[in-house]
Amino acid sequence: MTPADLSRALFDLVTAAADRRRAEGTEVVLDLAPEQVTLERPKLREHGDWASSISLRIAKQFGTNPRELAGELAAGLAEVDGVASAEVAGPGFINVRLEAAAAGALAKAIVDAGEAYGRGESQVGRRINLEFVSANPTGPLHIGHTRWAALGDAIGRVLRAAGAEVANEYYINDAGNQMDTFGASVLAAAKGEPTPEGGYPGSYIADLAAQVLAREPHLLDLADDVALHTAREIAYELQLAEIEASLARFNVHFDVWTSERRLHAKDDDGVSAIDAAVERLRAQGHVYDEDDAVWVKTTDFGDDKDRVIRRGNGIYTYFAADAAYYLDKGDRGYEHKIYLLGADHHGYVHRLKALAGAAGDDPERDVEVLIGQLVSVNGAKLSKRAGNIIELDDLQADLGTDALRYTLARYPADSPLSIDPELLKRRTNDNPVFYVQYAHARTAAVGRNALAAGVDRSTFAPELLEHESESALLGALQEFPRVVAQAAELREPHRIARYVEELAGLFHRWYDTCRVLPLGDEPVGDLQRTRLWLNDATGQVIRNGLGLLGVSAPERM
């Protein structure tokens, strides 16, 4: 029996109790959907497999006290197939214990479901645009980008697992003064001149300059403006390709790469996407002219001040590109937009919310801004290429993709984080990623050894899974779909990491107390075969959980 089965049985009992009271002439206005009947794992195993507080929530609607209603529901649950007992605790909690066979049946269900186990439908019907990283293409990715890459990609994975349609999107800030400064820095390096004031330092600029010269040997013979344009465009192409390659090595993939330049480009009628966006906002009554500038009335939607969208000299502000980009996402069919931004972007929150309102969307429903906090690395070497930063490529080479991704996804986005490289290199149980991956490798080893010993899955007798450690392990396995749904709803993939760590601990304890392989000349029996199902189910769930974090599940360590 799965938690969903038990929740449905409890919902049916609640509705039946309401119907009985109505038949007796008592008015009961029950406002309850099946998905609102939730279960929790008791903190103490002796309290049972599952607990529900539904009686405390709905007793008033029944005109009775919670404990009395809980007793009525518990009596009904006790008659449900697969339920060993249901008891009332405290002011109206219901503690449920499942029969061993009903609880153990989950092991086979997980193995049969495979990669699909844990996936659900809580986010079905949602089309989400998820924007993260979006670093300027003027230098290599650093540790801050690394955190947003790991978190953003993991958020996308859990949202898809919960049924949402998600597009990972990278916004390329390839317009504006920073691109000209970037080009001037590369051209100066090509000429052997010092970095221009306010330019980009770092030996990576010299590397780019060498590649630009290899691509365009006559660069220095060109007119200054042509040389600057050429150096900028070739260096931009090379740097963006490096960013894409770094992210791919980090197991982060984007469905859409959107260039800011596209928003500025004029169509055949001489109108850009930004021009069109301003006129759309004006048509909706949110744009006005004042002091020779064009303004958006963002204060109508909670912003601290109205924003200039076009200056008196006719030049658009960054806010204009933001507005065009927001509208563009909606035009592409994404009704919900999630932005994962760095700690220095708090000011964007009101701006994006105001944009949503001005565009006719619901700022609280249709746009979501997650602000990530800073991350530091103890004792990490600064990049020799890029100067005073820690590069993604260097961290990945030092720690490995799995350790880095797992650690960065293991904490909430709004939590400051300090990484200890020495800890992450240890092959010990105090290294969380090693602890979880080793548990998965152990399940694979059990499977290999079982095959060699003649233990297979030809028989499944779940009633035999009655050891205390088996009950605890099965209880945790049942939790996985709920954890995935919650991680998706709250945009918190760290819940997956903490879950698989708990599961790994329960598996290790089960492994120490319950043998899958027969001892000595002991014949292979149904208990060994059934325990192999439980072993393989655990491996599958750990594998599924790590996959949602973009982390591999090795079979040997």
C-alpha positions in Angstrom: 0.0 0.0 0.0 1.4 3.4 -1.0 0.9 6.6 0.8 -1.3 7.7 -2.0 -3.5 4.6 -1.5 -3.7 5.3 2.2 -4.5 9.0 1.7 -7.3 8.0 -0.7 -8.8 5.5 1.7 -8.7 8.2 4.4 -10.4 10.7 2.1 -13.1 8.2 1.3 -13.7 7.6 5.0 -14.0 11.4 5.7 -16.6 11.8 2.9 -18.5 8.8 4.1 -18.6 10.2 7.7 -19.9 13.5 6.3 -22.6 11.7 4.3 -23.7 9.8 7.4 -24.1 13.0 9.4 -26.1 14.6 6.6 -28.4 11.6 6.5 -29.0 12.1 10.2 -29.9 15.8 9.6 -26.6 17.4 10.6 -25.4 20.1 8.2 -21.8 19.4 7.2 -20.1 21.7 4.7 -16.9 19.8 3.8 -14.4 21.7 1.7 -11.7 19.1 1.1 -9.9 17.7 -1.9 -8.2 14.3 -2.0 -4.8 15.8 -2.3 -5.4 17.8 0.9 -5.5 14.6 2.9 -1.8 14.3 3.6 0.2 11.9 5.7 3.4 12.3 7.7 6.1 9.9 8.9 5.9 9.7 12.8 9.2 10.9 14.4 9.2 7.7 16.5 8.8 4.4 14.6 6.9 2.8 17.5 4.1 5.2 16.7 3.5 3.5 13.4 4.2 3.9 9.7 2.1 6.9 9.0 0.2 9.7 10.9 -2.5 12.1 9.9 -3.8 15.3 11.5 -6.9 15.5 9.2 -9.3 15.3 12.2 -7.7 18.4 13.8 -8.2 20.3 10.5 -11.9 19.4 9.7 -13.5 18.7 13.1 -15.3 22.1 13.1 -16.9 21.3 9.8 -18.3 18.2 11.4 -19.5 20.0 14.5 -17.5 17.6 16.7 -14.2 17.5 18.6 -11.1 16.2 16.8 -10.5 13.2 19.0 -14.0 11.9 18.5 -13.8 12.3 14.7 -10.3 10.7 14.8 -11.7 7.6 16.6 -14.4 7.2 13.9 -11.9 7.5 11.1 -9.4 5.2 12.8 -12.0 2.5 13.2 -12.7 2.7 9.5 -9.0 2.6 8.6 -8.5 -0.5 10.7 -10.8 -2.3 8.3 -8.9 -1.3 5.2 -6.9 -4.1 3.5 -3.3 -3.8 4.3 -3.8 -1.8 7.5 -2.7 -3.6 10.6 -3.9 -1.0 13.1 -5.1 2.6 13.4 -5.0 4.4 16.7 -5.9 7.8 18.0 -3.1 9.8 19.7 -3.1 13.1 21.5 -5.8 15.6 20.7 -6.8 13.9 17.5 -3.9 12.4 15.5 -4.3 9.1 13.8 -1.3 6.7 13.8 -1.4 4.0 11.2 0.6 0.8 11.1 0.6 -1.2 7.9 0.7 -5.0 7.6 4.2 -6.2 6.6 2.9 -7.5 3.2 1.2 -4.2 2.4 4.3 -2.2 3.3 6.7 -4.6 1.6 4.7 -4.6 -1.6 6.3 -1.2 -2.3 9.7 -2.8 -3.1 8.4 -4.6 -6.1 6.4 -1.5 -7.2 9.5 0.6 -7.2 11.6 -1.9 -9.2 8.8 -2.3 -11.7 8.4 1.5 -12.0 12.2 2.1 -12.4 13.1 5.6 -13.3 9.5 6.7 -13.1 9.2 6.1 -9.4 9.0 9.4 -7.6 7.6 11.3 -10.6 4.2 12.8 -10.1 1.6 15.2 -11.5 1.6 18.1 -9.0 3.0 20.5 -11.6 1.2 19.1 -14.6 -0.2 21.8 -16.9 2.4 24.4 -16.0 4.7 25.8 -18.7 7.6 27.3 -16.9 10.5 29.4 -18.2 13.5 29.0 -15.8 16.3 31.5 -16.3 19.6 31.1 -14.5 23.3 31.8 -14.8 22.9 34.4 -17.7 26.5 35.6 -17.1 27.9 38.3 -19.4 29.9 36.7 -22.2 33.0 38.8 -21.3 34.8 36.2 -19.2 34.8 32.7 -17.7 32.2 31.4 -15.3 33.1 31.8 -11.6 32.0 30.2 -8.4 28.8 32.3 -8.1 27.7 31.2 -11.5 28.6 27.6 -10.5 26.1 27.7 -7.7 23.3 29.1 -9.8 24.1 26.5 -12.5 23.8 23.6 -10.1 20.7 25.0 -8.3 18.9 26.1 -11.5 19.5 22.9 -13.3 18.3 20.8 -10.3 15.2 23.0 -9.9 14.4 22.3 -13.5 14.8 18.6 -13.0 12.5 18.4 -10.0 9.9 20.5 -11.7 9.9 18.2 -14.7 9.7 15.2 -12.4 6.6 16.8 -10.9 5.0 17.1 -14.3 5.8 20.6 -15.4 7.0 21.6 -18.9 10.2 23.5 -18.2 12.6 25.4 -20.5 16.0 26.2 -19.1 17.0 29.5 -20.5 20.2 31.5 -20.6 20.0 35.2 -21.4 23.1 36.4 -23.2 23.9 40.0 -22.2 25.6 40.7 -25.5 24.6 44.3 -26.0 25.7 47.5 -24.3 29.0 49.1 -23.2 30.4 46.0 -21.5 30.7 44.4 -25.0 32.6 47.4 -26.4 34.9 47.4 -23.3 35.4 43.7 -23.8 36.3 44.2 -27.4 38.7 47.0 -26.6 40.4 44.9 -24.0 41.0 42.1 -26.5 42.2 44.5 -29.2 44.7 46.1 -26.8 46.1 42.7 -25.9 46.4 41.9 -29.6 48.4 45.1 -30.0 50.5 44.3 -27.0 49.2 47.4 -25.2 48.0 47.7 -21.5 44.4 47.0 -20.6 42.3 50.1 -21.2 41.0 51.9 -18.2 38.0 50.1 -16.9 38.8 47.2 -19.2 38.9 43.5 -18.5 42.2 42.2 -16.9 43.3 38.6 -16.8 45.5 36.4 -19.0 42.3 34.9 -20.5 42.0 38.2 -22.5 45.5 37.6 -23.9 44.5 34.0 -24.8 41.4 35.3 -26.6 43.5 37.9 -28.4 45.8 35.2 -29.7 42.9 33.2 -30.9 41.4 36.3 -32.6 44.7 36.9 -34.4 44.8 33.3 -35.5 41.3 33.7 -36.9 42.0 37.1 -38.4 45.8 37.5 -39.1 45.3 41.0 -40.6 43.4 42.4 -37.6 46.0 45.0 -36.8 46.0 46.3 -40.4 42.3 47.1 -40.2 40.9 50.6 -39.5 40.5 51.2 -35.8 36.7 50.9 -35.8 36.7 47.8 -38.0 39.4 46.2 -35.9 37.5 46.9 -32.7 34.3 45.4 -34.2 36.2 42.4 -35.5 38.0 41.7 -32.2 34.8 42.1 -30.2 32.8 39.7 -32.4 35.3 37.0 -32.7 36.2 37.1 -29.0 32.5 37.1 -28.1 32.0 34.0 -30.1 34.9 32.3 -28.5 34.0 33.3 -25.0 30.4 32.2 -25.4 31.5 28.8 -26.8 33.8 28.4 -23.7 30.9 29.2 -21.4 28.7 26.6 -23.2 31.4 24.0 -23.0 32.0 24.7 -19.3 28.3 24.2 -18.5 28.1 21.1 -20.6 31.0 19.6 -18.7 29.2 20.5 -15.5 26.1 18.5 -16.8 24.0 21.7 -17.2 22.1 22.1 -20.4 20.0 25.0 -21.6 17.0 24.6 -24.0 17.1 28.2 -25.1 19.9 30.7 -25.5 18.4 34.2 -26.0 20.6 37.0 -27.2 19.9 40.5 -26.0 21.0 41.8 -29.4 17.9 40.1 -30.9 15.7 42.4 -28.8 17.5 45.5 -30.2 17.5 44.3 -33.9 15.2 46.1 -36.3 12.8 44.3 -38.5 12.0 45.3 -42.1 9.8 48.1 -40.9 12.6 49.5 -38.7 10.9 48.3 -35.4 12.7 46.3 -32.8 11.3 44.0 -30.1 12.1 46.8 -27.6 10.2 49.4 -29.6 7.2 47.0 -29.8 7.4 46.3 -26.1 7.2 50.0 -25.2 4.2 50.5 -27.4 2.5 47.5 -26.0 2.9 48.8 -22.5 1.8 52.3 -23.6 -1.4 50.8 -25.2 -2.1 49.2 -21.8 -1.9 52.6 -20.1 1.4 52.0 -18.2 3.7 54.4 -20.2 3.9 58.2 -20.0 6.2 60.9 -21.3 7.8 63.4 -18.9 11.0 65.5 -19.0 11.7 64.4 -22.6 11.9 60.8 -21.4 9.6 57.8 -21.6 8.5 56.3 -18.3 6.8 53.1 -17.1 4.4 53.5 -14.1 5.9 50.6 -12.2 4.8 52.2 -8.9 1.3 51.0 -9.8 2.6 47.5 -9.2 4.7 47.9 -6.0 7.9 49.3 -7.4 9.6 52.0 -5.3 9.7 54.4 -8.2 8.7 54.7 -11.8 11.3 53.5 -14.3 12.8 55.4 -17.3 12.5 53.1 -20.3 13.9 55.6 -22.9 16.0 58.6 -22.1 15.6 62.0 -23.6 18.4 61.3 -26.1 16.3 58.4 -27.5 18.6 55.7 -26.0 16.8 52.9 -24.3 17.7 51.9 -20.7 18.5 48.4 -19.5 14.9 48.3 -18.2 13.6 48.5 -21.8 15.4 45.3 -22.7 14.1 43.6 -19.5 10.6 44.6 -20.5 10.9 43.3 -24.1 12.5 40.1 -22.8 9.7 39.5 -20.2 7.0 40.0 -22.9 8.9 37.8 -25.3 8.8 34.9 -22.8 5.0 35.3 -22.5 4.7 35.4 -26.3 6.5 32.1 -26.4 3.8 30.5 -24.2 5.5 30.6 -20.8 2.9 31.8 -18.4 5.2 31.3 -15.4 8.7 32.7 -15.3 11.3 31.9 -12.7 14.5 33.9 -12.3 17.4 32.7 -10.2 19.5 35.7 -9.6 22.6 36.5 -7.5 22.8 38.2 -4.1 23.5 41.6 -5.7 20.2 41.6 -7.7 17.6 42.3 -5.0 16.6 45.5 -6.8 15.4 43.4 -9.7 12.7 41.8 -7.7 10.3 44.8 -7.6 11.3 45.6 -11.2 10.3 42.2 -12.5 7.1 42.1 -10.4 6.2 45.5 -11.7 6.9 44.4 -15.3 4.6 41.4 -14.8 1.8 43.7 -13.6 2.3 46.2 -16.5 2.2 43.3 -18.9 -1.2 42.3 -17.6 0.1 39.3 -15.6 -0.4 38.5 -12.0 2.9 39.6 -10.3 2.4 37.1 -7.4 1.5 34.2 -9.6 3.3 34.6 -12.9 6.8 35.7 -12.0 9.0 34.3 -9.3 12.5 35.6 -8.4 14.8 33.4 -6.3 17.8 35.3 -4.9 20.8 33.1 -4.2 23.4 33.9 -1.6 27.2 34.0 -1.9 29.4 31.0 -1.8 33.0 30.8 -0.7 35.6 28.1 -1.0 38.1 27.5 1.8 41.6 27.5 0.5 40.7 27.4 -3.2 43.2 28.8 -5.7 42.2 31.9 -7.5 42.2 31.7 -11.3 45.5 32.4 -13.0 43.7 33.2 -16.2 40.9 35.5 -14.9 42.5 37.2 -12.0 40.8 37.5 -8.6 38.0 34.9 -9.1 37.6 31.2 -8.7 36.6 29.6 -12.0 34.1 26.9 -12.5 36.5 24.9 -14.7 39.2 25.0 -12.0 36.7 23.9 -9.3 35.4 21.1 -11.4 38.8 19.9 -12.3 39.8 19.9 -8.6 36.7 18.4 -7.0 34.8 16.6 -9.8 31.3 17.3 -11.2 29.5 15.1 -8.7 31.0 16.4 -5.5 30.6 20.0 -6.7 27.0 19.7 -8.0 25.8 17.7 -4.9 27.3 20.2 -2.5 25.9 23.2 -4.2 22.4 21.7 -4.4 22.5 20.4 -0.8 21.7 23.8 0.7 18.9 26.3 0.1 19.6 29.1 -2.4 19.2 31.8 0.2 21.7 30.2 2.5 25.3 31.5 2.4 27.6 28.5 1.7 31.3 27.8 2.4 32.8 24.7 0.6 35.6 22.7 2.2 37.5 21.1 -0.8 39.4 18.8 1.5 36.2 17.3 2.9 34.8 16.7 -0.6 37.9 14.8 -1.7 37.6 12.3 1.2 36.3 8.8 0.6 34.7 8.7 4.1 31.2 8.8 5.5 31.6 12.4 6.6 31.6 13.4 3.0 27.9 13.5 2.1 28.2 12.8 -1.6 30.5 9.8 -1.0 28.2 8.5 1.7 25.2 8.5 -0.7 27.1 7.2 -3.8 28.7 4.5 -1.7 25.3 3.3 -0.6 24.2 3.0 -4.3 27.4 1.2 -5.1 26.7 -1.2 -2.2 23.3 -2.0 -3.6 24.9 -2.8 -6.9 27.5 -5.0 -5.2 24.7 -6.9 -3.4 23.0 -7.5 -6.7 26.3 -8.8 -8.3 27.0 -11.1 -5.3 23.4 -12.3 -5.2 23.6 -13.3 -8.8 26.8 -15.2 -8.1 25.2 -17.0 -5.1 22.1 -18.0 -7.1 19.7 -15.4 -5.5 17.3 -13.9 -8.0 14.0 -12.1 -8.0 11.9 -15.1 -9.1 9.9 -14.9 -5.9 8.4 -12.0 -4.0 6.9 -12.5 -0.5 6.5 -9.1 1.0 5.1 -10.4 4.2 8.6 -11.7 5.1 9.9 -8.1 5.3 9.1 -7.7 8.9 12.5 -6.8 10.5 12.5 -3.4 12.2 15.2 -2.1 9.8 13.1 -3.3 6.8 10.1 -1.4 8.1 12.2 1.7 8.5 13.7 1.4 5.0 10.3 0.8 3.4 8.9 3.8 5.2 11.6 6.0 3.8 11.2 4.6 0.3 7.5 5.5 0.4 8.4 9.1 1.1 10.3 9.7 -2.1 7.3 10.8 -4.3 6.2 13.3 -1.6 9.7 14.7 -1.2 10.0 15.2 -5.0 6.7 17.0 -5.1 7.6 19.2 -2.2 11.0 20.0 -3.7 9.3 21.1 -6.9 6.6 23.1 -5.2 9.1 25.0 -3.0 11.9 25.1 -5.6 14.2 23.5 -3.0 16.2 20.6 -4.5 18.2 20.4 -1.3 15.3 18.4 0.1 16.2 15.6 -2.4 19.9 15.6 -1.1 18.9 15.4 2.5 16.4 12.7 1.7 18.9 10.4 -0.1 21.3 10.9 2.8 18.7 9.7 5.2 17.9 6.8 2.9 21.5 5.8 2.6 21.8 5.7 6.4 18.8 3.4 6.6 20.1 1.2 3.9 23.5 0.8 5.6 21.8 -0.2 8.8 19.6 -2.7 7.0 22.6 -4.1 5.2 24.3 -4.7 8.6 21.3 -6.5 10.1 19.5 -8.3 7.2 21.4 -10.6 4.9 20.5 -11.1 1.2 23.1 -13.8 0.6 22.7 -17.2 2.3 25.2 -18.1 5.0 27.5 -21.1 4.2 25.5 -24.0 2.9 22.2 -22.4 3.7 19.7 -22.9 0.8 18.4 -19.9 -1.0 14.9 -19.1 0.2 12.1 -16.7 -0.4 13.4 -14.4 2.3 16.7 -13.9 0.4 14.8 -13.4 -2.9 12.4 -10.9 -1.4 15.2 -9.0 0.3 16.9 -8.7 -3.1 13.8 -6.8 -4.3 14.2 -4.4 -1.4 17.9 -4.0 -2.1 17.2 -3.2 -5.8 14.4 -0.9 -4.9 16.7 1.1 -2.6 19.3 1.4 -5.3 16.7 2.6 -7.8 15.5 5.4 -5.5 19.0 6.6 -4.7 19.7 6.6 -8.4 16.5 8.5 -9.1 17.3 11.0 -6.4 20.9 11.6 -7.5 19.6 12.0 -11.1 17.4 14.9 -10.0 20.5 16.6 -8.7 22.5 16.0 -11.9 24.8 13.6 -10.0 25.9 10.2 -11.1 25.2 6.9 -9.3 28.3 4.7 -9.6 28.0 1.0 -9.4 31.5 0.5 -8.1 33.6 2.7 -5.9 
